[in-house]
Amino acid sequence: MTGMTSSARPLLNRRLAEFGTTIFAEMSALALSTGAINLGQGFPDTDGPEEIREAAVRALRDGRGNQYPPGPGVPELRTAITAHQLRRYGLAYDPDTEVLVTAGATEAIAAALLALVEPGDEVIAFEPYYDSYAACIAMAGGRRVPVTLRAHEDEGRFRLDLDELRDAVTDRTRLLLINTPHNPTGTVLTREELAAIAELAVERDLLVVTDEVYEHLVFDDAEHVPLATFPGMRERTVTISSSGKTFSFTGWKVGWVTGTAELVTAVRTAKQYLTYVSAGPFQYAIAEALRLPDSYFDSFRADLRRKRNLLGDGLRTAGFEVYQPQGTYFITTDITPLGEKDAYAFCRALPERCGVVAIPNSVFYDDPDAGRSQVRFTFCKKDDVLDEAASRLQRLAV
């Protein structure tokens, strides 16, 4: 006996058949095998505030969270989340019934879609989109409907076509999956765009899940405004965020959901059968992180803005067309000026050519041709790493 099934039926179910190893795992493995600088996967190469790391150590030593924490999350963190939402955005939530702590935002998205989407429901998402969106919609049995953010070369950014969004809604549409600030394009939806989305959701009685993990990473004159603040939206919006991007502890995987008690109960019903609980001691540390003064957030944002400009200038000098991001810590570029057309082939060859790893945006589209020449770089790295990467990329301009 070999232990393998004798059936000719594929082992992986049809809903997930189109998904293989994520592009992040593939490119990070390539960086490791070649020794290239990894500007592909979005994780910082420095830890966050020392006092927050020490808060986690203190929780471990004091025995707080070393065993199963409460299913909804530790009370200290849930209270800190509600205080953050009220202070920042004027959104009032009950920490006992309207907050749920999750294993990062990725689990929150999965649990929300599993809880709220019936098989056959249509879910509208902006493409290019973070790859877990497509997989989570598939696991829920939903049908994803992309609305494409399109590059505007004259503006140097990507924009949402509101008419295209409205036309995408049908009688089968159940939910809008909104990501702002947007990964990978760096687009931050404006108040006017968000107001139009809110009006559409109310008019068509749609649920909305918003991925706001980059809420504190906005630059220049961009402003992050939660969709739940608009009229009629609090009662139909599941708001998701996390600590990893804001505090540079991505490995802790502490995320959260806020919404009405009914929505949070629904999401918790699915979440409890995924991880149930996670990151016990880290929850106490993130509770302290959310209470950091405004000066921390301002300084963090200013530092990332400077890094964005540093890498962006290097990419332009190397010959890339650069779309200036208004938020996140990613820069989307176009490789056409370099005489290249295929982003995936370009990224596969880049470690050997230049010793740098990046991500092809084509994997974030339903139609790969839509982003065929787009490549994403991350700038959440040390200055000397960004300088060295920019120097290596100059070889492309020779």
PAKOLTOR-362841 format. One record per residue (C-alpha): residue number from 1; x, y, z. Coordinates in nm, 4 decimals, padded with zeros to 6 digits. Example, Ala and Ser with C-alpha at 12.3 -4.5 7.8 and 13.67 -1.06 7.14 Angstrom:
{node 1,{01.2300,-00.4500,00.7800}} {node 2,{01.3670,-00.1060,00.7140}} 
This chain:
{node 1,{00.0000,00.0000,00.0000}} {node 2,{00.1320,00.3418,-00.0918}} {node 3,{-00.1120,00.5348,00.1249}} {node 4,{-00.2362,00.7265,-00.1792}} {node 5,{-00.5947,00.7366,-00.2950}} {node 6,{-00.6881,00.5010,-00.5743}} {node 7,{-00.9454,00.7441,-00.7099}} {node 8,{-00.8730,00.9426,-01.0248}} {node 9,{-01.0616,01.2337,-00.8741}} {node 10,{-00.8343,01.5357,-00.8018}} {node 11,{-00.7519,01.5776,-00.4345}} {node 12,{-00.7923,01.9553,-00.4312}} {node 13,{-01.1524,02.0700,-00.4562}} {node 14,{-01.2600,02.2620,-00.7641}} {node 15,{-01.3045,02.5904,-00.5795}} {node 16,{-00.9316,02.6017,-00.4989}} {node 17,{-00.7983,02.4306,-00.8105}} {node 18,{-00.6775,02.7593,-00.9611}} {node 19,{-00.4686,02.8430,-00.6537}} {node 20,{-00.1194,02.7117,-00.5941}} {node 21,{00.1765,02.8391,-00.3936}} {node 22,{00.1361,03.2122,-00.3328}} {node 23,{00.3536,03.4480,-00.5307}} {node 24,{00.4964,03.5789,-00.2024}} {node 25,{00.6252,03.2366,-00.1015}} {node 26,{00.7647,03.1790,-00.4500}} {node 27,{00.9504,03.5076,-00.4711}} {node 28,{01.0735,03.4999,-00.1109}} {node 29,{01.2178,03.1527,-00.1762}} {node 30,{01.3862,03.2938,-00.4856}} {node 31,{01.5358,03.5763,-00.2781}} {node 32,{01.6690,03.3232,-00.0280}} {node 33,{01.8195,03.0936,-00.2913}} {node 34,{01.9907,03.3761,-00.4815}} {node 35,{02.0824,03.6047,-00.1927}} {node 36,{01.8890,03.8854,-00.3585}} {node 37,{01.7434,04.1858,-00.1760}} {node 38,{01.3788,04.1045,-00.1101}} {node 39,{01.1622,04.4012,-00.2072}} {node 40,{00.8762,04.1647,-00.2858}} {node 41,{00.7021,04.0544,00.0334}} {node 42,{00.5795,04.3386,00.2517}} {node 43,{00.7518,04.2940,00.5840}} {node 44,{00.9869,04.5436,00.7539}} {node 45,{01.3479,04.4524,00.8264}} {node 46,{01.3420,04.6274,01.1636}} {node 47,{01.1202,04.5675,01.4655}} {node 48,{00.8683,04.8156,01.5955}} {node 49,{00.8834,05.0218,01.9158}} {node 50,{01.1024,04.8744,02.1883}} {node 51,{00.8449,04.9483,02.4572}} {node 52,{00.5854,04.7412,02.2718}} {node 53,{00.8226,04.4488,02.2320}} {node 54,{00.8970,04.4705,02.6047}} {node 55,{00.5239,04.4759,02.6749}} {node 56,{00.4983,04.1390,02.5000}} {node 57,{00.7900,04.0028,02.7032}} {node 58,{00.6271,04.1294,03.0216}} {node 59,{00.2996,03.9598,02.9329}} {node 60,{00.4844,03.6312,02.8695}} {node 61,{00.6672,03.6519,03.2015}} {node 62,{00.3523,03.7471,03.3913}} {node 63,{00.1645,03.4529,03.2427}} {node 64,{-00.0891,03.6695,03.0607}} {node 65,{-00.2070,03.5014,02.7441}} {node 66,{00.0171,03.1949,02.7684}} {node 67,{-00.2966,02.9826,02.7776}} {node 68,{-00.6059,03.0261,02.5609}} {node 69,{-00.7205,03.3885,02.5680}} {node 70,{-01.0931,03.4666,02.5450}} {node 71,{-01.2433,03.3831,02.2058}} {node 72,{-01.3306,03.7448,02.1149}} {node 73,{-00.9861,03.8658,02.2284}} {node 74,{-00.8509,03.9908,02.5608}} {node 75,{-01.0623,04.2710,02.7114}} {node 76,{-00.7655,04.5098,02.7259}} {node 77,{-00.7150,04.4899,02.3490}} {node 78,{-01.0834,04.5113,02.2633}} {node 79,{-01.1105,04.8223,02.4795}} {node 80,{-00.8013,04.9735,02.3157}} {node 81,{-00.9448,04.9067,01.9688}} {node 82,{-01.2707,05.0829,02.0520}} {node 83,{-01.0818,05.3774,02.2022}} {node 84,{-00.8698,05.3995,01.8852}} {node 85,{-01.1755,05.3961,01.6566}} {node 86,{-01.3503,05.6625,01.8638}} {node 87,{-01.0488,05.8910,01.8990}} {node 88,{-00.9389,05.8649,01.5363}} {node 89,{-01.2677,05.8449,01.3499}} {node 90,{-01.5538,05.9167,01.5881}} {node 91,{-01.6781,05.5568,01.5542}} {node 92,{-01.8221,05.4206,01.8779}} {node 93,{-01.8212,05.0427,01.9324}} {node 94,{-01.9030,04.8229,02.2299}} {node 95,{-01.5820,04.6342,02.3217}} {node 96,{-01.7838,04.3377,02.4475}} {node 97,{-02.0123,04.2821,02.1485}} {node 98,{-01.8795,04.4797,01.8510}} {node 99,{-01.5087,04.3861,01.8414}} {node 100,{-01.3402,04.0592,01.7461}} {node 101,{-00.9652,03.9906,01.7603}} {node 102,{-00.8322,03.7678,01.4813}} {node 103,{-00.5100,03.6022,01.3634}} {node 104,{-00.4194,03.8966,01.1462}} {node 105,{-00.6356,04.0646,00.8852}} {node 106,{-00.6124,03.7657,00.6526}} {node 107,{-00.8093,03.5487,00.8938}} {node 108,{-01.0555,03.8312,00.9504}} {node 109,{-01.1205,03.8533,00.5757}} {node 110,{-01.1598,03.4763,00.5470}} {node 111,{-01.3970,03.4580,00.8437}} {node 112,{-01.6046,03.7520,00.7195}} {node 113,{-01.6497,03.6027,00.3737}} {node 114,{-01.7188,03.2531,00.5060}} {node 115,{-01.9788,03.3970,00.7402}} {node 116,{-02.1555,03.6397,00.5068}} {node 117,{-02.1377,03.4874,00.1582}} {node 118,{-02.3659,03.2094,00.0343}} {node 119,{-02.2596,02.9823,-00.2539}} {node 120,{-02.3281,03.1647,-00.5789}} {node 121,{-02.3293,03.5139,-00.4268}} {node 122,{-02.1324,03.7738,-00.6185}} {node 123,{-01.8563,03.9597,-00.4364}} {node 124,{-01.7167,04.2732,-00.5966}} {node 125,{-01.3501,04.3476,-00.5301}} {node 126,{-01.1115,04.6058,-00.6718}} {node 127,{-00.8359,04.4580,-00.8830}} {node 128,{-00.5449,04.4267,-00.8726}} {node 129,{-00.6239,04.2690,-00.5371}} {node 130,{-00.4342,04.1003,-00.2581}} {node 131,{-00.4260,03.7341,-00.3541}} {node 132,{-00.6071,03.6026,-00.0455}} {node 133,{-00.9245,03.7837,-00.1549}} {node 134,{-00.9765,03.5544,-00.4513}} {node 135,{-00.8996,03.2425,-00.2468}} {node 136,{-01.1316,03.3428,00.0391}} {node 137,{-01.4179,03.4233,-00.1979}} {node 138,{-01.3665,03.0815,-00.3579}} {node 139,{-01.3643,02.9035,-00.0221}} {node 140,{-01.6937,03.0720,00.0622}} {node 141,{-01.8404,02.9508,-00.2675}} {node 142,{-01.8881,03.3041,-00.3926}} {node 143,{-01.8229,03.4411,-00.7390}} {node 144,{-01.5716,03.7227,-00.7560}} {node 145,{-01.6504,04.0175,-00.9782}} {node 146,{-01.3512,04.2447,-01.0394}} {node 147,{-01.3700,04.6190,-01.0830}} {node 148,{-01.0344,04.7354,-01.2121}} {node 149,{-00.8412,05.0322,-01.0759}} {node 150,{-00.6855,05.1769,-01.3886}} {node 151,{-00.3531,05.3513,-01.4239}} {node 152,{-00.3710,05.7181,-01.5233}} {node 153,{-00.0315,05.8106,-01.6590}} {node 154,{-00.1086,06.1823,-01.6583}} {node 155,{-00.1797,06.1670,-01.2833}} {node 156,{00.0820,05.9035,-01.2016}} {node 157,{-00.1716,05.7021,-01.0017}} {node 158,{-00.4541,05.4483,-01.0226}} {node 159,{-00.8189,05.5539,-01.0129}} {node 160,{-01.1554,05.3901,-00.9493}} {node 161,{-01.4230,05.4229,-01.2171}} {node 162,{-01.7435,05.4710,-01.0180}} {node 163,{-01.9629,05.4073,-01.3226}} {node 164,{-01.7889,05.0734,-01.3753}} {node 165,{-01.8494,04.9867,-01.0090}} {node 166,{-02.2179,05.0723,-01.0326}} {node 167,{-02.2553,04.8688,-01.3524}} {node 168,{-02.0930,04.5671,-01.1839}} {node 169,{-02.3704,04.5405,-00.9223}} {node 170,{-02.6435,04.2922,-01.0097}} {node 171,{-02.9310,04.1269,-00.8258}} {node 172,{-02.6832,03.8531,-00.7297}} {node 173,{-02.4362,04.0916,-00.5663}} {node 174,{-02.4112,04.0262,-00.1937}} {node 175,{-02.1034,04.2118,-00.0792}} {node 176,{-01.8436,04.4745,-00.1685}} {node 177,{-01.4861,04.3974,-00.0616}} {node 178,{-01.3119,04.7348,-00.0330}} {node 179,{-00.9412,04.7908,00.0315}} {node 180,{-00.8186,05.1412,00.1092}} {node 181,{-00.5363,05.2339,00.1334}} {node 182,{-00.5041,04.9884,-00.1521}} {node 183,{-00.2494,04.7114,-00.1923}} {node 184,{-00.0786,04.6886,-00.4414}} {node 185,{-00.1453,05.0231,-00.6154}} {node 186,{-00.1136,05.2577,-00.3159}} {node 187,{-00.4438,05.4259,-00.4037}} {node 188,{-00.6309,05.5967,-00.1189}} {node 189,{-00.9991,05.6429,-00.1957}} {node 190,{-01.1207,06.0002,-00.1589}} {node 191,{-01.4154,06.1169,00.0499}} {node 192,{-01.6109,06.1691,-00.2706}} {node 193,{-01.5379,05.8167,-00.3939}} {node 194,{-01.6244,05.6653,-00.0569}} {node 195,{-01.9473,05.8657,-00.0383}} {node 196,{-02.0491,05.7277,-00.3792}} {node 197,{-01.9669,05.3718,-00.2678}} {node 198,{-02.1712,05.4226,00.0490}} {node 199,{-02.4664,05.5570,-00.1499}} {node 200,{-02.4515,05.2551,-00.3810}} {node 201,{-02.4313,05.0087,-00.0896}} {node 202,{-02.7340,05.1622,00.0805}} {node 203,{-02.9313,05.1868,-00.2435}} {node 204,{-02.8695,04.8213,-00.3357}} {node 205,{-02.8732,04.6918,00.0251}} {node 206,{-02.5218,04.5477,00.0063}} {node 207,{-02.2934,04.4309,00.2827}} {node 208,{-01.9421,04.5746,00.2823}} {node 209,{-01.6145,04.4356,00.4137}} {node 210,{-01.3369,04.6953,00.4313}} {node 211,{-00.9696,04.6042,00.4579}} {node 212,{-00.8056,04.9035,00.6263}} {node 213,{-00.4757,04.7519,00.7448}} {node 214,{-00.2791,05.0449,00.5996}} {node 215,{-00.5001,05.3048,00.7686}} {node 216,{-00.2028,05.4861,00.9256}} {node 217,{00.0214,05.4652,00.6186}} {node 218,{-00.1045,05.7581,00.4084}} {node 219,{00.1124,06.0298,00.2563}} {node 220,{00.1057,06.3841,00.1252}} {node 221,{-00.2494,06.5205,00.1124}} {node 222,{-00.4205,06.1782,00.1183}} {node 223,{-00.6609,06.1031,00.4025}} {node 224,{-00.7890,05.7700,00.5270}} {node 225,{-01.1615,05.7819,00.5990}} {node 226,{-01.3324,05.4597,00.7180}} {node 227,{-01.6355,05.3708,00.5080}} {node 228,{-01.8293,05.2981,00.8268}} {node 229,{-01.8376,05.6725,00.9035}} {node 230,{-02.0698,05.7473,00.6105}} {node 231,{-02.4503,05.7613,00.6478}} {node 232,{-02.6125,05.4196,00.6529}} {node 233,{-02.2820,05.2323,00.6554}} {node 234,{-02.2117,05.1441,01.0183}} {node 235,{-02.4903,04.8872,01.0214}} {node 236,{-02.3731,04.7145,00.7015}} {node 237,{-01.9922,04.7391,00.7243}} {node 238,{-01.7394,04.4934,00.8650}} {node 239,{-01.4239,04.6983,00.9240}} {node 240,{-01.0939,04.5076,00.9360}} {node 241,{-00.7516,04.6255,01.0442}} {node 242,{-00.4399,04.4882,01.2096}} {node 243,{-00.1300,04.5800,01.4045}} {node 244,{00.1402,04.4359,01.1804}} {node 245,{00.1718,04.7180,00.9289}} {node 246,{00.1319,05.0031,01.1781}} {node 247,{00.3692,04.8755,01.4460}} {node 248,{00.6127,04.6636,01.2388}} {node 249,{00.5422,04.3365,01.4170}} {node 250,{00.3983,04.1438,01.1230}} {node 251,{00.4856,03.8051,01.2748}} {node 252,{00.2587,03.8583,01.5725}} {node 253,{-00.0534,03.8309,01.3534}} {node 254,{-00.2894,04.0430,01.5617}} {node 255,{-00.5858,04.1721,01.3629}} {node 256,{-00.9396,04.2759,01.4441}} {node 257,{-01.2939,04.3247,01.3214}} {node 258,{-01.5352,04.5985,01.4242}} {node 259,{-01.9017,04.6218,01.3327}} {node 260,{-02.2490,04.5851,01.4720}} {node 261,{-02.3094,04.3084,01.7226}} {node 262,{-02.4989,04.1109,01.4577}} {node 263,{-02.2173,04.1338,01.2035}} {node 264,{-01.9428,04.0577,01.4554}} {node 265,{-02.1383,03.7590,01.5886}} {node 266,{-02.1645,03.6239,01.2359}} {node 267,{-01.7919,03.6663,01.1705}} {node 268,{-01.7047,03.5153,01.5106}} {node 269,{-01.9156,03.2083,01.4286}} {node 270,{-01.6861,03.1334,01.1347}} {node 271,{-01.3637,03.2515,01.3013}} {node 272,{-01.4020,03.0194,01.6005}} {node 273,{-01.3618,02.7207,01.3688}} {node 274,{-01.0491,02.8593,01.2038}} {node 275,{-00.7886,02.9415,01.4722}} {node 276,{-01.0329,02.9932,01.7610}} {node 277,{-00.7722,03.2085,01.9401}} {node 278,{-00.4139,03.3195,01.8804}} {node 279,{-00.1302,03.5507,01.9859}} {node 280,{-00.2322,03.5698,02.3533}} {node 281,{00.0618,03.7649,02.5014}} {node 282,{00.0915,03.9817,02.1909}} {node 283,{-00.2663,04.1004,02.2328}} {node 284,{-00.1699,04.2730,02.5579}} {node 285,{00.1259,04.4387,02.3861}} {node 286,{-00.0852,04.5668,02.0963}} {node 287,{-00.3329,04.7099,02.3463}} {node 288,{-00.0465,04.9277,02.4679}} {node 289,{00.0625,05.0056,02.1111}} {node 290,{-00.2784,05.1448,02.0200}} {node 291,{-00.2424,05.3892,02.3091}} {node 292,{00.0848,05.5350,02.1786}} {node 293,{00.0746,05.9145,02.1321}} {node 294,{-00.0001,06.0733,01.7969}} {node 295,{00.3679,06.1576,01.7650}} {node 296,{00.4459,05.7887,01.7066}} {node 297,{00.2033,05.7615,01.4147}} {node 298,{00.3179,06.0936,01.2677}} {node 299,{00.6849,05.9977,01.2867}} {node 300,{00.6235,05.6502,01.1450}} {node 301,{00.4290,05.7942,00.8516}} {node 302,{00.6932,06.0588,00.7805}} {node 303,{00.9697,05.7986,00.7822}} {node 304,{00.7838,05.5789,00.5360}} {node 305,{00.7108,05.8757,00.3117}} {node 306,{01.0836,05.9468,00.2984}} {node 307,{01.1564,05.5809,00.2155}} {node 308,{00.8908,05.5905,-00.0573}} {node 309,{01.0647,05.8875,-00.2154}} {node 310,{01.4060,05.7260,-00.1802}} {node 311,{01.3080,05.4082,-00.3628}} {node 312,{01.0831,05.5892,-00.6092}} {node 313,{01.3691,05.8144,-00.7203}} {node 314,{01.5932,05.5099,-00.7633}} {node 315,{01.3327,05.3298,-00.9725}} {node 316,{01.2819,05.6314,-01.1980}} {node 317,{01.6564,05.6653,-01.2479}} {node 318,{01.6698,05.2957,-01.3421}} {node 319,{01.4106,05.3589,-01.6139}} {node 320,{01.0849,05.2390,-01.4571}} {node 321,{00.7611,05.4312,-01.4894}} {node 322,{00.6590,05.4894,-01.1291}} {node 323,{00.3043,05.5342,-01.0016}} {node 324,{00.3394,05.7440,-00.6882}} {node 325,{00.1547,05.5672,-00.4028}} {node 326,{-00.0627,05.7742,-00.1722}} {node 327,{-00.0553,05.5025,00.0929}} {node 328,{00.0703,05.1540,00.1970}} {node 329,{00.4381,05.0693,00.1625}} {node 330,{00.4338,04.9495,-00.1954}} {node 331,{00.5245,05.1158,-00.5244}} {node 332,{00.3747,04.9904,-00.8498}} {node 333,{00.5868,05.0441,-01.1597}} {node 334,{00.5595,04.9775,-01.5310}} {node 335,{00.8479,04.8008,-01.7071}} {node 336,{00.7505,04.9013,-02.0626}} {node 337,{01.0055,05.1886,-02.0731}} {node 338,{01.2743,04.9265,-02.0080}} {node 339,{01.1746,04.7418,-02.3234}} {node 340,{01.0066,04.4687,-02.1156}} {node 341,{00.6495,04.3412,-02.1459}} {node 342,{00.6061,04.0350,-01.9225}} {node 343,{00.6185,04.1239,-01.5516}} {node 344,{00.6241,03.7628,-01.4350}} {node 345,{00.9211,03.6699,-01.6570}} {node 346,{01.0907,03.9964,-01.5607}} {node 347,{01.0545,03.9241,-01.1870}} {node 348,{01.1733,03.5659,-01.2276}} {node 349,{01.4907,03.6896,-01.3970}} {node 350,{01.5498,04.0003,-01.1843}} {node 351,{01.7380,03.8263,-00.8973}} {node 352,{02.0007,03.6953,-01.1374}} {node 353,{02.0157,04.0172,-01.3404}} {node 354,{02.0269,04.2648,-01.0523}} {node 355,{02.0111,04.0819,-00.7197}} {node 356,{01.6657,04.2232,-00.6375}} {node 357,{01.3286,04.0508,-00.5901}} {node 358,{00.9944,04.2133,-00.6753}} {node 359,{00.6364,04.0953,-00.7319}} {node 360,{00.4587,04.0840,-01.0709}} {node 361,{00.1236,04.2598,-01.0404}} {node 362,{-00.0209,04.0330,-01.3094}} {node 363,{-00.0944,03.7712,-01.0410}} {node 364,{-00.3342,04.0168,-00.8737}} {node 365,{-00.5686,04.0391,-01.1755}} {node 366,{-00.8330,03.7987,-01.3037}} {node 367,{-00.7011,03.8770,-01.6514}} {node 368,{-00.3196,03.8685,-01.6234}} {node 369,{-00.2910,04.0786,-01.9395}} {node 370,{-00.4455,04.3681,-01.7470}} {node 371,{-00.1314,04.4041,-01.5344}} {node 372,{00.1122,04.2299,-01.7612}} {node 373,{00.3776,04.5010,-01.7458}} {node 374,{00.3317,04.6068,-01.3813}} {node 375,{00.5799,04.5238,-01.1039}} {node 376,{00.5430,04.5977,-00.7313}} {node 377,{00.8289,04.6891,-00.4955}} {node 378,{00.8109,04.7444,-00.1196}} {node 379,{00.9927,05.0282,00.0550}} {node 380,{00.9508,04.9238,00.4225}} {node 381,{01.3231,04.8471,00.4499}} {node 382,{01.6309,05.0117,00.5966}} {node 383,{01.7723,05.3069,00.4038}} {node 384,{02.0949,05.1265,00.3192}} {node 385,{01.8969,04.8324,00.1800}} {node 386,{01.6895,05.0634,-00.0397}} {node 387,{02.0035,05.2454,-00.1530}} {node 388,{02.1726,04.9186,-00.2450}} {node 389,{01.8623,04.7905,-00.4264}} {node 390,{01.8384,05.1161,-00.6245}} {node 391,{02.2063,05.0905,-00.7131}} {node 392,{02.1667,04.7337,-00.8336}} {node 393,{01.8635,04.8254,-01.0425}} {node 394,{02.0722,05.0818,-01.2303}} {node 395,{02.2130,04.7876,-01.4260}} {node 396,{01.8809,04.7787,-01.6125}} {node 397,{01.9421,05.1285,-01.7468}} {node 398,{02.2787,05.0378,-01.8994}} 
